[in-house]
Amino acid sequence: MFQRIVVGTDGSGTAAAAVRHAAELCKTFGAELIAVSAYSTPREAPPPLADAQGFPGSEVAAGLLEDVEKRYGSQVKMRTIAREGSAADAIIEVAEAESADLIVVGNKGMTSAKRFLLGSVPNAVSHHAPCHVLIVHTTDE
């Protein structure tokens, strides 16, 4: 049913719950897990600080993805992708590029009225995803 499942991580508890659910689905369906972490670079910084490879944001994203790989890499087939940009855009872009069958996100940010004004990762992903989206209930975790 699912061959490629994309999940985003920012190191939060909500993201950890989403990654855990995505990994379980990958085990069940024999799917590949594609973990994504987004980062930003300073827009007005002079080179070399504006270089995405030299800015700590990319290092943080790489570290988060390394943690996911250590935890689940021996359990499921997986790849990790660090991508510059907003979390929602990164997840959607990777899902499109990888022809993902499912995106898994946590529900953090979905309960606030602010989502209607400011948006949130799960809200944006659910409205713009190129595939199915599973929103994991993480509020009580």
Backbone hydrogen bonds, N-H to C=O, Kabsch-Sander energy under -0.5 kcal/mol:
donor,donor_aa,acceptor,acceptor_aa,energy
5,I,32,E,-3.0
6,V,102,L,-2.7
7,V,34,I,-2.2
8,G,104,V,-0.8
9,T,36,V,-2.6
16,A,12,S,-2.3
17,A,13,G,-2.1
18,A,14,T,-2.0
19,V,15,A,-2.9
20,R,16,A,-2.4
21,H,17,A,-2.3
22,A,18,A,-2.6
23,A,19,V,-2.7
24,E,20,R,-2.0
25,L,21,H,-2.2
26,C,22,A,-2.2
27,K,23,A,-2.3
28,T,24,E,-2.4
29,F,25,L,-2.6
30,G,26,C,-1.5
31,A,26,C,-1.2
32,E,3,Q,-3.2
33,L,77,K,-2.8
34,I,5,I,-3.2
34,I,32,E,-0.5
35,A,33,L,-0.6
35,A,79,R,-2.3
36,V,7,V,-2.7
37,S,81,I,-2.0
39,Y,83,R,-1.6
49,L,46,P,-1.4
50,A,46,P,-0.8
51,D,48,P,-1.3
54,G,51,D,-1.1
55,F,51,D,-1.3
58,S,55,F,-1.3
59,E,55,F,-0.9
60,V,56,P,-2.6
61,A,57,G,-2.3
62,A,58,S,-2.3
63,G,59,E,-2.3
64,L,60,V,-2.5
65,L,61,A,-2.3
66,E,62,A,-2.2
67,D,63,G,-2.0
68,V,64,L,-1.8
69,E,65,L,-2.5
70,K,66,E,-2.4
71,R,67,D,-2.0
72,Y,68,V,-2.7
73,G,69,E,-2.4
75,Q,72,Y,-1.6
76,V,72,Y,-2.0
79,R,33,L,-2.3
81,I,35,A,-2.6
83,R,37,S,-2.3
85,G,39,Y,-2.9
90,A,86,S,-2.6
91,I,87,A,-2.5
92,I,88,A,-2.5
93,E,89,D,-3.0
94,V,90,A,-2.4
95,A,91,I,-2.4
96,E,92,I,-2.3
97,A,93,E,-2.7
98,E,94,V,-2.6
99,S,96,E,-1.1
100,A,95,A,-2.5
101,D,4,R,-2.5
102,L,4,R,-1.3
103,I,132,H,-1.9
104,V,6,V,-2.6
105,V,134,L,-2.5
107,N,136,V,-1.5
110,M,107,N,-2.6
115,R,112,S,-1.4
116,F,113,A,-1.6
117,L,113,A,-0.5
117,L,114,K,-1.0
118,L,114,K,-3.6
119,G,114,K,-0.8
119,G,115,R,-0.6
124,A,120,S,-3.0
125,V,121,V,-2.9
126,S,122,P,-2.3
127,H,123,N,-1.4
128,H,124,A,-1.4
129,A,125,V,-1.7
132,H,101,D,-1.1
134,L,103,I,-3.0
135,I,133,V,-0.6
136,V,105,V,-3.1
136,V,134,L,-0.7
138,T,136,V,-0.8
141,E,138,T,-1.5
